[in-house]
């Protein structure tokens, strides 16, 4: 196994303890890439921990509770109250995508620890821009991002992390194919890490600083989630797909209804959903703010494990099934019931993933809302929907179109989720079918789903509609155009729409005209859950770390515009924050895309100074309803948000941000917290936070505060000054005081709540969680 640099755990610093072991005959490895770490050991720990937890709680446990409490660092002493307690957990592994791995590895390097203490991997999927198709896009990306790829590859080798080269595929598909296992606990530096719940794993998205904690051998902290149960009855049929389950759940719970909770699916309807279909549902659970989503172990998962070369894990999971499902009589915090037999295909959007529209009512809705009815582009794939089953169901629609002499009326773009999927669909003739109807197959990467799309079919800001099988559809998300109406649906519905070219097309009822002039309707799509000939692994794109990389060198050019060695943030000076100007009062929806845009900015994710030039540039300023235009409260001049922040910082003026509800929903990107901290921000005050963003702010030493009275948001003006008082007595559960000063000299006080615990307050006082870790590492080494 692996040995902790820092030794045995203690109550003082919560450092994880590991024992050394060589491969033991008869044990089941985590994966073919992790032959010294065993699923048996994880299951034994879960069993032992749950014996203690059951005795203490004396009540039935849910599936997610079994996994989380089974990974507790100390089951004897851990306080366990859902929605209140902060759990200290020992995850089984860490996964990082290239855009977030840069900052995570830079922070890990700063920690002074010579090697990762848990199995960790780096996946190159975010930096490949979609433009002309895989053959040209992938080589261009390798050349353009060579400096970053070389850094990540060499950092992985030196510090013991596996490296998946560009072209390998999307991180979440790679994890599902190789690393996820029922009952495991994975953290990943991407919000859609939750995809692993389709294989019965508690897979949770985090910021890079959380990943650094775990890689360093420290316990990972998570507020004990509440548990929302979704009971599925009936079975999927017709045009209804697994995607429609989560589109319906999103409508019910909205983009913030899952915050602070894990969503567990159960009931007889689960058996009608494939393993990868369950992954789709869990994947988009990120869009309702859920900590993660998960399904109980069943033979659909066993089939997938066996098909991907993990029959031993399937057999072991089957014997452990009593801990891979929820106990009878468990009381959920909330229960939703969905009848799959009557569930309709849905199209969600635009501009938010929780605005759901049953397809049978789209004609009226399109007219009522005055949406552009023409579908300019249909895009399938992404980490949400790029399984073999997804591809075969979409290909079945394309074959029907070809039989009637049709090609795609809209542009049609296909993204394989992994090299294994690419190679398998090429071997089985699906790629040829897509290309015959006019489809363009992109590289095995995220591409347009995250804004890595060089789109040229429309003019800038032109109103238009696109349909995708992706997960997110915020304004500007896919192509940078605020007037692109992006709708999310199942891959088969997207595929049908590209042949009609219209947003209001219902393939279950509407006809198309074939090349012979005769009308026809698509029959129900069909797809193989798993390839009949087995998977084709394709090219080998994995680089294992050497046994000892301590002598390897990593160089970062001081003049680089892509990478920058981090300097520690300053520790708290022991004083209250007084008369802080408001950099921006953000109005309405403010996601991590608004706070730190992706797309062209991804190239700077390893360079904090450069990436900070996009800090809050997408947020709408309540002062003028504009983006990236704020008033400098010292000079009176109007200018870009980052420039104004730098002025304050360089003149030793602390500043704050005021925001609305669910601030920071969306991606796990910690840059949305790092950038305000780097530019001198000291607090973000909102009506409510999204979970990951709130944690990321705390990790970087920023005060994450909420209005005790949400109406106080309306009382604060963009020109006010805010003092944050009571920091000398900063304590868990004790509110702080905000003194708001108006430009006319009047003032009033408001209560500011927070969710900081003792450990998180220590992060704040040290200047960041990384600063505190470095102190502890230094103490341990001395």
C-alpha positions in Angstrom: 0.0 0.0 0.0 1.3 3.5 0.8 3.1 4.9 3.8 2.3 8.3 5.2 5.1 10.8 5.3 3.6 12.3 8.4 3.1 9.1 10.5 0.1 8.1 12.7 -3.0 10.1 12.9 -3.5 12.3 15.9 -6.4 14.3 17.2 -4.2 17.4 17.0 -3.6 17.4 13.2 -5.8 14.7 11.8 -3.0 13.3 9.7 -3.9 10.0 8.1 -1.9 6.9 9.0 -1.1 4.1 6.6 0.8 0.8 6.9 3.2 -0.6 4.3 2.3 -3.8 2.5 3.2 -5.6 -0.7 0.8 -7.2 -3.1 -1.0 -10.0 -1.3 -2.3 -13.1 -3.2 -6.0 -13.3 -3.2 -6.8 -9.7 -2.7 -8.6 -7.6 -5.3 -6.6 -4.5 -6.5 -8.2 -1.1 -6.9 -7.5 -1.4 -10.7 -5.0 -2.8 -13.0 -3.1 0.5 -12.5 -3.2 0.2 -8.7 -2.0 -3.3 -7.8 -0.7 -2.4 -4.4 -4.0 -1.0 -3.0 -7.0 -3.3 -2.4 -10.7 -3.1 -2.5 -10.7 -5.8 0.3 -9.0 -3.3 2.6 -11.6 -0.7 1.9 -14.4 -3.1 2.5 -12.8 -4.3 5.8 -12.5 -0.8 7.0 -16.1 0.0 6.1 -17.3 -3.2 7.9 -15.3 -2.3 11.0 -16.4 1.3 11.1 -20.0 0.5 10.6 -20.0 -1.9 13.5 -19.0 1.0 15.7 -21.4 3.5 14.0 -24.4 1.2 14.2 -23.8 0.7 17.9 -23.5 4.4 18.4 -26.4 5.6 16.3 -28.7 2.6 16.8 -30.7 3.3 13.6 -30.9 2.2 10.0 -28.3 3.7 7.6 -28.5 4.9 4.0 -26.2 3.7 1.3 -24.2 7.0 1.3 -24.0 7.0 5.1 -22.5 3.5 5.0 -19.8 4.6 2.5 -19.0 7.9 4.3 -19.1 6.6 7.8 -17.2 3.6 6.6 -14.4 5.9 5.6 -14.3 7.9 8.9 -10.9 8.5 10.3 -12.1 7.8 13.8 -15.5 6.1 14.0 -15.4 6.0 17.8 -15.1 9.8 18.4 -16.5 11.4 15.3 -19.7 13.4 15.9 -22.3 12.3 13.4 -25.3 14.6 12.9 -26.6 15.0 9.3 -26.5 18.6 8.2 -24.4 19.7 11.1 -21.2 17.6 11.9 -18.0 18.0 9.9 -16.8 14.5 9.1 -13.1 13.7 8.8 -12.8 11.1 6.1 -10.1 9.0 4.4 -10.8 8.9 0.6 -9.5 6.0 -1.4 -8.2 8.1 -4.3 -7.9 11.5 -5.9 -8.6 12.4 -9.6 -7.7 15.7 -11.2 -8.4 17.2 -14.6 -5.6 19.2 -16.3 -7.2 22.6 -15.8 -7.5 22.2 -12.1 -4.5 19.9 -11.6 -2.1 22.7 -12.5 -3.1 24.7 -9.4 -3.5 21.6 -7.3 0.0 20.3 -8.1 1.5 23.8 -7.6 -0.1 23.8 -4.2 1.1 20.3 -3.5 4.7 21.3 -4.4 4.4 24.2 -2.0 3.4 21.8 0.8 6.9 20.2 0.9 5.6 16.6 0.9 7.7 14.4 -1.4 5.0 12.0 -2.7 1.3 11.6 -2.8 -0.1 9.5 0.0 -3.1 8.1 -1.8 -3.5 6.8 -5.4 -3.9 9.9 -7.5 -4.2 10.6 -11.3 -4.0 13.6 -13.6 -6.3 13.6 -16.7 -5.7 15.8 -19.8 -9.1 16.6 -21.1 -9.9 20.3 -20.6 -7.3 22.1 -22.7 -8.2 20.7 -26.2 -10.2 23.2 -28.2 -12.8 21.9 -30.7 -12.5 23.4 -34.1 -12.0 21.1 -37.0 -12.3 17.6 -35.7 -10.1 15.2 -33.8 -7.4 14.7 -36.4 -6.4 18.4 -36.4 -7.6 19.5 -33.0 -5.6 17.1 -30.9 -2.1 17.7 -32.5 -2.7 21.4 -32.3 -3.7 21.2 -28.6 -0.6 19.1 -27.8 1.6 21.8 -29.4 -0.2 24.8 -27.8 -0.2 23.3 -24.4 3.1 21.5 -24.4 4.4 23.5 -21.5 1.5 22.6 -19.3 1.4 19.0 -20.3 5.1 18.6 -19.7 4.7 20.2 -16.2 1.8 17.9 -15.3 3.5 14.8 -16.7 6.8 15.5 -14.8 5.0 16.5 -11.6 3.0 13.3 -11.7 6.2 11.3 -12.2 8.0 13.1 -9.4 5.3 13.0 -6.8 3.7 9.6 -7.7 0.5 10.5 -9.6 -0.5 8.6 -12.7 -0.8 10.7 -15.9 -3.3 10.2 -18.7 -2.1 11.9 -21.8 -4.2 14.3 -24.0 -6.5 12.2 -26.1 -7.1 9.6 -23.4 -10.6 10.9 -22.8 -12.7 12.8 -20.3 -11.7 12.3 -16.6 -15.0 11.0 -15.5 -15.3 8.4 -18.3 -11.7 7.2 -17.5 -12.6 6.9 -13.8 -15.7 4.9 -14.6 -13.9 2.6 -16.9 -10.8 2.0 -14.7 -11.0 3.3 -11.1 -14.6 3.5 -9.8 -15.7 0.7 -7.6 -18.9 0.1 -5.5 -18.4 1.4 -1.9 -15.3 3.5 -2.7 -14.8 7.1 -1.8 -13.3 9.3 -4.5 -12.7 13.0 -4.5 -12.0 14.8 -7.8 -11.1 18.4 -8.8 -14.2 18.7 -11.0 -17.8 19.1 -10.1 -18.9 16.2 -12.3 -16.7 13.7 -10.4 -20.2 12.6 -9.1 -20.5 10.6 -12.3 -18.9 7.7 -10.3 -22.1 7.3 -8.4 -23.3 5.2 -11.4 -21.0 2.5 -10.2 -22.1 2.8 -6.5 -19.1 4.9 -5.5 -19.3 8.0 -3.4 -17.6 10.3 -5.9 -17.5 14.0 -4.8 -16.2 17.1 -6.5 -13.9 19.4 -4.6 -11.5 22.2 -5.0 -7.8 21.7 -5.6 -6.9 22.6 -2.0 -9.1 19.7 -0.7 -7.3 17.4 -3.1 -3.9 18.6 -1.8 -5.0 17.7 1.8 -5.8 14.2 0.8 -2.7 13.7 -1.4 -0.7 14.9 1.5 -2.1 12.3 3.8 -4.5 14.5 5.8 -8.1 13.6 6.5 -10.7 15.3 4.2 -13.4 17.4 5.8 -17.0 17.2 4.7 -20.2 18.5 6.4 -22.3 15.4 7.0 -24.8 15.5 4.1 -28.5 15.1 4.4 -30.0 12.4 2.3 -32.6 12.9 -0.4 -34.2 9.7 -1.7 -35.5 9.4 -5.3 -37.8 6.4 -5.6 -38.0 5.1 -9.2 -40.9 3.0 -10.2 -42.0 1.6 -13.6 -39.4 1.3 -16.3 -37.9 3.4 -19.1 -39.5 3.0 -22.5 -39.9 4.6 -25.9 -37.9 7.9 -26.3 -37.4 8.4 -22.6 -33.8 8.0 -21.5 -31.8 8.0 -18.3 -31.1 11.7 -19.0 -34.7 12.5 -18.6 -34.7 11.2 -15.0 -32.2 13.9 -13.9 -33.8 16.5 -16.1 -37.0 15.9 -14.2 -35.2 15.8 -10.8 -33.6 19.2 -11.7 -37.0 20.6 -12.3 -38.2 19.4 -9.0 -35.2 20.4 -6.8 -33.9 23.3 -8.9 -30.2 24.3 -9.1 -29.9 24.7 -5.4 -32.3 22.1 -4.0 -29.7 19.4 -3.5 -27.2 21.7 -1.7 -25.8 20.0 1.4 -27.4 16.6 0.5 -26.6 13.4 -1.2 -29.2 12.1 -3.6 -29.8 8.3 -3.4 -31.8 6.5 -6.1 -33.8 3.4 -5.1 -36.8 1.4 -6.0 -37.8 -1.2 -8.7 -37.3 1.3 -11.5 -33.5 1.2 -10.9 -33.3 -2.2 -12.6 -34.4 -0.7 -16.0 -31.4 1.6 -16.1 -27.9 0.6 -17.3 -24.8 1.3 -15.3 -23.7 4.1 -17.6 -27.3 5.4 -17.6 -27.0 5.6 -13.8 -23.7 7.5 -14.3 -25.5 10.0 -16.5 -28.1 10.6 -13.8 -25.5 11.0 -11.1 -23.3 13.2 -13.3 -25.9 15.9 -13.8 -26.7 15.8 -10.1 -24.0 18.5 -9.9 -26.5 20.8 -11.5 -28.9 20.6 -8.5 -26.0 21.4 -6.1 -25.9 17.9 -4.6 -22.8 16.7 -2.7 -23.1 13.6 -4.9 -25.6 11.1 -6.2 -25.5 7.4 -6.0 -27.2 4.1 -6.9 -27.2 0.8 -4.9 -25.1 -2.0 -6.3 -26.9 -4.3 -8.7 -26.0 -6.7 -11.6 -26.2 -3.9 -14.2 -23.1 -2.5 -12.4 -21.7 -6.1 -12.3 -22.1 -6.4 -16.0 -20.2 -3.2 -16.6 -17.4 -4.2 -14.2 -17.0 -7.5 -16.0 -17.1 -5.8 -19.5 -14.3 -3.5 -18.4 -12.0 -6.2 -17.1 -13.0 -6.0 -13.4 -14.8 -9.3 -12.8 -13.0 -9.7 -9.4 -14.4 -6.4 -8.1 -17.9 -7.4 -9.3 -17.7 -10.7 -7.3 -16.3 -8.9 -4.2 -19.0 -6.2 -4.4 -21.7 -8.9 -4.7 -20.5 -10.5 -1.5 -20.5 -7.0 0.2 -23.9 -6.0 -1.1 -25.4 -5.7 2.4 -23.3 -2.5 2.7 -23.9 -1.3 -0.8 -27.6 -0.5 -0.4 -29.8 1.4 2.0 -31.2 -0.3 5.1 -34.9 -0.9 5.2 -36.9 1.6 7.2 -34.2 4.3 6.8 -35.8 7.8 7.0 -34.8 10.1 4.2 -34.7 13.8 4.8 -36.8 14.2 1.6 -38.3 11.7 -0.8 -39.2 12.2 -4.5 -41.0 9.6 -6.5 -40.8 9.3 -10.3 -42.7 6.8 -12.4 -40.4 5.9 -15.3 -43.2 4.4 -17.3 -45.0 7.8 -17.6 -41.9 10.0 -17.6 -41.7 12.1 -20.9 -38.6 13.0 -22.8 -37.5 16.5 -21.7 -35.5 19.5 -23.1 -34.1 21.7 -20.3 -33.1 25.4 -20.7 -32.1 27.8 -21.9 -29.6 29.5 -19.6 -30.3 27.2 -16.7 -30.4 23.4 -16.4 -33.5 23.3 -14.2 -36.1 24.8 -16.6 -37.7 21.7 -17.9 -39.9 21.2 -20.9 -41.6 18.0 -21.8 -41.1 17.5 -25.5 -44.8 17.1 -26.2 -45.4 20.7 -25.3 -42.4 22.3 -27.0 -44.3 23.7 -30.0 -46.3 26.0 -27.8 -43.4 26.8 -25.5 -41.1 27.8 -28.3 -43.7 30.3 -29.6 -44.6 31.6 -26.2 -41.0 32.3 -25.2 -39.9 33.5 -28.7 -36.9 31.3 -28.8 -35.0 30.8 -32.1 -36.8 27.8 -33.5 -34.0 26.7 -35.8 -31.4 24.4 -34.3 -28.1 25.6 -35.5 -26.0 22.8 -33.9 -26.7 19.5 -32.2 -23.9 18.2 -30.0 -23.7 14.8 -28.3 -21.1 13.3 -26.0 -19.5 14.9 -23.0 -18.8 13.3 -19.6 -22.6 13.1 -19.1 -23.6 11.1 -22.2 -20.8 9.5 -24.2 -21.2 5.8 -23.2 -21.3 3.0 -25.8 -25.1 2.8 -25.2 -25.5 6.5 -25.8 -23.6 6.3 -29.1 -25.5 3.2 -30.3 -28.9 4.8 -29.6 -27.9 7.9 -31.5 -26.4 5.9 -34.3 -29.8 4.0 -34.6 -31.4 7.3 -35.4 -28.8 8.2 -38.0 -29.2 4.8 -39.7 -32.9 5.4 -40.0 -32.2 8.9 -41.5 -29.8 7.4 -44.0 -32.4 4.8 -45.1 -34.6 7.6 -46.0 -31.9 9.5 -47.8 -31.4 12.2 -45.2 -28.3 13.9 -43.8 -28.2 16.2 -40.8 -30.0 19.6 -41.4 -28.2 21.2 -38.4 -24.5 20.9 -37.8 -23.8 17.7 -35.9 -20.9 17.2 -33.5 -20.0 14.0 -31.7 -17.5 13.7 -28.7 -16.4 10.3 -27.6 -15.9 10.1 -23.9 -12.7 8.1 -24.0 -10.1 6.5 -26.2 -11.8 3.2 -25.4 -15.2 4.5 -26.6 -13.6 6.1 -29.7 -11.9 2.9 -30.7 -14.9 0.7 -30.0 -17.4 2.8 -32.0 -14.9 3.1 -34.8 -14.5 -0.7 -34.9 -18.2 -1.3 -34.8 -19.0 1.1 -37.6 -20.7 3.9 -35.6 -18.2 6.5 -36.5 -18.8 5.8 -40.1 -22.5 6.2 -39.6 -22.1 9.6 -37.9 -19.8 10.9 -40.6 -22.2 9.7 -43.4 -24.9 11.9 -42.0 -22.5 14.9 -41.9 -21.3 14.6 -38.3 -17.9 15.7 -37.1 -16.2 13.6 -34.5 -14.1 15.6 -32.1 -11.2 14.6 -29.9 -11.8 12.5 -26.7 -12.1 15.6 -24.5 -14.5 18.1 -23.0 -14.6 20.5 -25.9 -17.7 22.6 -26.4 -19.2 21.4 -23.1 -16.8 23.6 -21.2 -16.5 26.4 -23.7 -13.5 24.9 -25.6 -15.2 25.5 -29.0 -13.9 27.7 -31.8 -17.4 28.3 -33.3 -17.6 30.0 -36.7 -21.1 29.3 -38.0 -22.7 32.4 -36.6 -21.8 36.0 -36.0 -20.9 37.3 -32.6 -23.9 37.8 -30.3 -26.3 36.4 -32.9 -29.4 34.9 -31.3 -29.5 31.2 -32.0 -30.4 27.8 -30.5 -28.3 24.7 -29.9 -29.2 21.4 -28.4 -26.7 19.3 -26.5 -26.5 16.1 -24.4 -24.2 18.1 -22.0 -25.0 19.1 -18.4 -24.7 22.8 -18.1 -26.2 25.6 -20.3 -25.5 28.9 -18.5 -25.2 32.0 -20.7 -21.9 32.0 -22.7 -21.1 28.5 -21.4 -20.5 26.7 -24.7 -19.5 29.4 -27.2 -19.1 32.7 -25.4 -22.2 34.1 -27.0 -24.7 35.5 -24.5 -27.5 35.0 -27.0 -27.0 31.3 -27.7 -30.0 29.5 -26.3 -28.5 26.2 -25.2 -30.9 23.3 -24.3 -29.9 20.0 -22.7 -31.5 16.7 -23.6 -30.7 13.0 -24.2 -28.3 12.2 -27.0 -31.0 10.4 -29.0 -33.4 13.4 -28.8 -30.5 15.8 -29.9 -29.7 13.5 -32.8 -33.4 13.4 -33.9 -33.5 17.2 -33.8 -30.5 17.7 -36.1 -32.4 16.0 -38.9 -35.5 18.1 -38.4 -33.4 21.2 -37.8 -36.0 22.5 -35.4 -36.3 23.0 -31.7 -40.0 22.2 -31.6 -39.6 18.7 -33.2 -41.1 15.8 -31.3 -39.7 12.6 -32.8 -42.4 10.4 -31.2 -45.2 12.2 -33.1 -43.8 14.4 -35.9 -42.9 13.3 -39.4 -40.0 14.1 -41.7 -39.9 14.0 -45.4 -37.5 11.5 -46.9 -35.5 12.0 -50.1 -38.2 10.2 -52.0 -40.7 12.8 -50.9 -42.6 10.4 -48.6 -43.2 11.2 -45.0 -41.8 9.0 -42.2 -41.4 8.9 -38.5 -38.4 7.7 -36.5 -39.0 4.5 -34.7 -37.9 4.2 -31.0 -34.1 4.4 -30.7 -32.2 1.2 -29.7 -28.7 0.8 -28.3 -26.6 -2.0 -26.9 -25.8 -1.4 -23.3 -22.4 -3.0 -23.8 -20.5 -3.9 -27.0 -21.2 -7.5 -28.2 -17.5 -7.9 -29.2 -16.2 -6.3 -26.0 -14.4 -3.0 -25.6 -11.5 -2.1 -27.8 -9.0 -0.2 -25.5 -7.5 1.7 -28.4 -4.1 3.4 -27.9 -2.3 3.1 -24.6 -2.3 6.7 -23.3 -1.5 6.1 -19.6 1.8 6.9 -17.9 2.4 5.2 -14.6 4.6 7.0 -12.1 8.0 5.5 -11.4 8.6 3.7 -8.1 10.9 6.6 -7.0 10.6 10.0 -8.7 12.5 11.9 -6.0 15.4 12.6 -8.3 13.3 14.0 -11.1 13.3 17.7 -11.8 10.4 20.0 -12.4 11.2 23.4 -13.9 8.8 26.4 -14.2 10.2 29.2 -16.3 9.8 32.5 -14.3 8.9 34.2 -17.6 6.1 31.7 -18.3 2.6 33.0 -19.1 1.0 29.6 -18.4 2.6 28.5 -15.1 3.5 30.4 -11.9 5.0 29.2 -8.7 2.7 30.2 -5.8 3.6 32.5 -3.0 1.9 32.1 0.3 -1.0 34.4 1.2 -0.5 36.7 4.2 -1.8 35.5 7.5 -4.6 37.4 9.2 -3.3 40.4 11.0 -5.5 40.0 14.1 -7.7 43.0 13.3 -11.2 43.6 12.2 -11.8 44.5 8.6 -12.9 48.1 8.5 -14.4 50.3 5.8 -14.0 47.8 3.0 -15.3 49.0 -0.3 -17.6 46.7 -2.2 -15.8 45.6 -5.4 -19.0 44.5 -6.9 -22.5 43.7 -5.8 -23.4 40.7 -8.0 -27.0 40.6 -9.2 -28.9 37.4 -9.8 -27.3 34.2 -10.9 -23.6 34.2 -10.4 -22.0 30.8 -11.1 -18.3 29.9 -11.2 -18.5 30.6 -14.9 -19.4 34.2 -14.1 -16.7 34.5 -11.4 -13.9 32.8 -13.4 -14.8 32.0 -17.0 -13.4 28.9 -18.7 -13.1 28.8 -22.5 -10.1 30.9 -23.6 -9.1 31.5 -20.0 -8.3 27.8 -19.4 -4.8 28.4 -20.7 -4.0 30.4 -17.6 -5.2 28.0 -15.0 -1.7 27.4 -13.8 -0.8 31.2 -13.6 -2.6 32.9 -10.8 -1.7 36.4 -11.8 -2.9 36.0 -15.4 -6.1 34.0 -14.6 -7.0 36.8 -12.1 -7.7 39.0 -15.1 -11.0 37.3 -15.5 -12.1 37.7 -11.8 -15.9 38.4 -11.7 -15.9 39.7 -15.3 -19.1 37.8 -16.0 -21.0 38.9 -13.0 -23.8 41.4 -13.5 -23.2 44.6 -11.5 -26.3 45.6 -9.5 -25.1 49.3 -9.9 -25.6 49.4 -13.7 -26.8 46.0 -14.9 -23.5 45.6 -16.8 -20.7 43.1 -16.7 -17.1 43.9 -16.0 -17.8 47.6 -15.3 -17.5 48.7 -11.7 -16.8 52.0 -10.0 -13.6 52.6 -8.1 -14.8 53.9 -4.8 -11.6 55.9 -4.2 -11.1 57.5 -7.6 -14.7 57.5 -8.8 -13.6 56.0 -12.2 -15.4 53.2 -13.9 -13.4 50.2 -15.1 -12.9 46.5 -15.3 -13.4 44.4 -12.2 -9.9 43.0 -12.0 -8.3 46.4 -12.6 -10.3 47.9 -9.8 -9.5 45.1 -7.5 -5.8 45.5 -8.2 -6.0 49.2 -7.4 -7.4 48.4 -4.0 -4.9 45.7 -3.3 -1.9 47.8 -4.4 -3.1 50.6 -2.2 -3.6 48.3 0.8 -7.3 48.6 0.7 -9.2 45.5 1.7 -12.4 44.9 -0.2 -15.5 42.6 -0.2 -18.0 41.2 -2.6 -21.7 41.1 -2.1 -23.7 38.4 -3.9 -27.2 36.9 -4.2 -28.4 33.3 -3.7 -26.5 30.1 -4.5 -23.3 32.0 -5.4 -20.7 29.9 -7.0 -23.0 27.1 -8.4 -21.5 25.1 -11.2 -17.9 24.0 -11.5 -15.6 23.1 -8.7 -12.9 25.5 -9.9 -11.1 26.9 -7.0 -9.8 29.8 -9.1 -13.2 31.4 -8.3 -11.8 31.7 -4.8 -8.1 32.1 -5.5 -8.6 35.1 -7.7 -10.5 37.3 -5.2 -7.9 36.3 -2.6 -5.0 37.1 -4.8 -6.5 40.5 -5.7 -6.9 41.5 -2.1 -10.5 40.4 -1.3 -11.2 39.5 2.3 -14.8 38.5 2.4 -17.7 37.4 0.2 -21.1 38.1 1.7 -24.2 36.5 0.1 -27.7 35.2 0.7 -26.4 31.6 0.2 -23.5 29.7 -1.3 -23.1 26.6 -3.4 -21.2 24.0 -1.3 -17.9 23.7 -3.2 -17.4 27.4 -3.6 -18.0 28.1 0.0 -15.4 25.5 1.0 -13.0 26.9 -1.6 -13.3 30.4 -0.2 -12.6 29.1 3.3 -9.5 27.1 2.1 -8.0 30.3 0.7 -8.5 32.4 3.8 -11.5 34.3 2.6 -14.5 34.9 4.9 -17.5 33.2 3.4 -20.5 34.9 5.1 -24.2 34.9 4.7 -26.8 37.5 5.6 -28.7 36.4 8.6 -31.6 38.3 7.1 -31.6 37.7 3.4 -33.4 41.0 2.8 -30.2 42.8 4.0 -28.9 42.1 0.5 -31.3 44.7 -0.8 -30.3 47.2 1.9 -26.7 47.2 0.8 -25.7 49.5 -2.0 -22.7 49.1 -4.3 -21.2 52.4 -3.0 -21.4 51.3 0.7 -18.4 50.5 2.9 -18.6 47.4 5.0 -16.7 46.7 8.3 -16.6 43.1 9.5 -16.5 43.2 13.3 -15.9 40.6 16.0 -13.0 38.7 14.3 -11.0 38.6 17.5 -13.7 36.4 19.0 -14.3 34.4 15.7 -15.8 31.1 16.8 -18.0 28.3 15.4 -21.7 29.2 15.6 -21.0 32.8 16.7 -22.2 35.3 14.1 -20.0 38.3 13.1 -21.3 41.8 12.8 -21.4 43.8 9.6 -21.4 47.6 9.9 -22.7 49.2 6.7 -21.7 52.8 6.0 -23.6 54.9 3.5 -22.1 57.7 1.4 -24.1 60.2 3.4 -22.3 59.2 6.6 -25.2 57.1 8.1 -24.7 53.5 9.1 -26.5 50.4 10.3 -25.5 47.0 11.5 -26.4 43.6 10.2 -25.8 40.1 11.4 -23.4 38.0 9.3 -23.6 34.2 9.7 -21.0 31.7 8.8 -20.4 27.9 8.9 -16.7 27.9 10.0 -15.6 25.3 12.4 -12.5 25.4 14.6 -10.2 23.9 11.9 -11.5 26.3 9.2 -11.0 29.3 11.5 -7.4 28.1 11.8 -7.2 28.2 8.0 -8.4 31.8 8.1 -5.9 32.9 10.8 -3.0 31.2 9.0 -3.9 32.9 5.7 -5.0 29.7 4.0 -5.4 26.0 4.5 -2.2 25.5 2.5 -0.3 27.8 4.9 -1.5 25.8 7.9 -0.6 22.5 6.2 2.9 23.7 5.5 3.3 24.6 9.1 2.2 21.1 10.2 4.5 19.4 7.7 7.4 21.5 8.9 6.6 20.6 12.5 6.3 16.9 11.7 9.6 16.9 9.8 11.3 18.5 12.8 
